[in-house]
Amino acid sequence: MIRRFGESPVPGQKYTRRIGVYCLLPQNHRLLLTCQLEPGPDLQLPGGGIDPGESPITALHREVFEETGWLIAAPRRVGAFRRYAYMPEYDLWAEKICLIYQARPVRRLGPPSEPLHEAIWMDTGDAAQMLGNAGDRHFAMRCLRGL
């Protein structure tokens, strides 16, 4: 069973399951995060949905690059969680299955290519309190404690 964070599902509301990959990117007691500016701002672990036919690792590399401009290395899965949310950019009620990885940020190639995203380095302890959803905060806290 996957632990749930956040709001309970709304009775009678239909949810579409969306599986996504998200990444803890620690370096020198800081985490590389993304801030989604619209409809937000919302501070998040970099990541997103897995495209049809795409492997989770390929999706992780793609999403982190799109949202931060960074290349990553040595990803390893460290957990998962579920949350129920309305996604206004897709006009969709989603049951989000969030696969959490930890990887090493290797090199910044440029700014994020994903519109309305900004890459931010933040102290890991601050991130564990400020990330926009409880699941991301939980895994940032685990990262702070050495997983």
C-alpha positions in Angstrom: 0.0 0.0 0.0 1.3 3.5 -0.9 1.1 6.1 1.8 -1.3 9.0 1.0 -0.5 12.7 1.7 -2.9 15.6 1.5 -6.6 15.8 1.0 -8.8 12.7 1.0 -10.6 12.0 -2.3 -13.9 13.8 -2.7 -16.8 11.3 -2.5 -18.3 10.9 -6.0 -15.5 12.7 -7.8 -13.9 10.7 -10.6 -10.1 10.7 -10.5 -7.7 9.9 -13.3 -4.6 8.0 -12.2 -1.4 9.8 -13.2 2.0 8.2 -12.5 4.9 10.6 -12.2 8.5 10.7 -11.2 10.0 13.3 -8.8 13.6 13.9 -7.7 15.5 14.9 -4.6 18.6 16.6 -5.9 20.9 17.3 -2.8 24.2 19.1 -3.0 26.0 20.8 -0.1 23.0 20.7 2.3 20.8 22.2 -0.3 18.2 20.8 -2.7 17.6 21.8 -6.3 13.9 22.6 -6.6 11.6 24.0 -9.2 9.1 26.8 -8.6 6.0 26.6 -10.9 5.0 30.2 -11.3 1.4 29.6 -12.7 -1.2 29.1 -11.4 1.1 29.2 -8.2 3.7 30.0 -7.3 4.3 26.5 -6.1 7.6 25.1 -4.8 8.1 21.5 -5.9 10.5 18.6 -6.3 11.4 18.6 -10.0 9.5 16.0 -12.0 6.3 15.2 -13.7 4.2 12.7 -15.6 5.6 9.7 -17.4 4.7 9.8 -21.1 3.1 6.7 -22.8 5.9 4.2 -23.7 8.5 6.1 -21.6 10.4 4.4 -18.8 10.4 6.1 -15.3 14.2 6.8 -15.5 13.9 8.4 -19.0 11.0 10.5 -17.7 13.0 11.5 -14.6 15.9 12.8 -16.7 13.6 14.6 -19.1 11.4 16.2 -16.4 14.3 17.4 -14.3 16.0 18.9 -17.3 12.8 20.6 -18.5 12.1 22.1 -15.0 15.6 23.0 -13.9 18.0 23.0 -16.9 20.2 20.4 -15.1 21.6 17.0 -16.1 21.5 14.3 -13.3 23.3 11.1 -12.6 22.9 7.9 -10.5 19.1 8.1 -9.9 17.8 5.6 -7.3 14.2 5.2 -6.2 13.7 6.0 -2.5 9.9 5.8 -2.1 6.5 6.6 -3.4 3.3 8.3 -2.3 -0.2 9.1 -3.5 -2.1 12.3 -3.4 -5.4 13.5 -4.8 -5.4 16.9 -6.5 -7.1 19.1 -9.1 -4.7 19.9 -11.9 -5.9 23.2 -13.3 -3.4 23.2 -16.2 -5.1 20.0 -17.5 -8.6 20.7 -16.0 -8.3 17.2 -14.4 -9.0 15.6 -11.0 -6.0 13.3 -10.6 -5.0 10.5 -8.3 -1.2 11.2 -8.5 1.1 8.3 -7.9 4.4 10.0 -7.1 7.6 7.9 -7.5 10.4 9.5 -5.6 14.0 9.3 -6.7 17.3 10.7 -5.4 20.0 11.7 -7.9 23.1 13.7 -8.2 22.9 17.1 -10.0 25.8 17.0 -12.5 25.7 20.1 -14.6 23.5 23.1 -15.5 23.1 23.4 -19.2 20.8 26.5 -19.1 17.5 27.8 -17.8 14.5 25.5 -17.5 12.8 24.9 -20.9 9.4 24.3 -19.2 7.5 27.5 -19.4 6.8 29.3 -16.1 9.3 27.2 -14.1 12.3 28.5 -12.2 15.2 26.5 -10.7 15.9 27.3 -7.1 18.6 26.0 -4.7 17.3 25.9 -1.1 18.6 24.8 2.2 17.3 21.2 2.7 15.7 22.1 6.1 13.9 25.1 4.6 12.7 23.0 1.7 11.3 20.4 4.1 9.1 23.1 5.5 8.3 25.1 2.4 7.6 22.6 -0.4 4.1 22.9 -1.7 2.8 19.5 -0.9 3.1 17.2 2.2 4.6 14.3 0.3 7.4 16.4 -1.1 8.0 17.8 2.4 8.1 14.3 3.9 10.8 13.1 1.4 12.8 16.4 1.8 12.8 15.7 5.6 14.0 12.1 5.0 16.7 13.5 2.7 17.8 15.9 5.5 18.0 12.9 7.9 20.0 10.9 5.4 17.1 8.8 4.1 
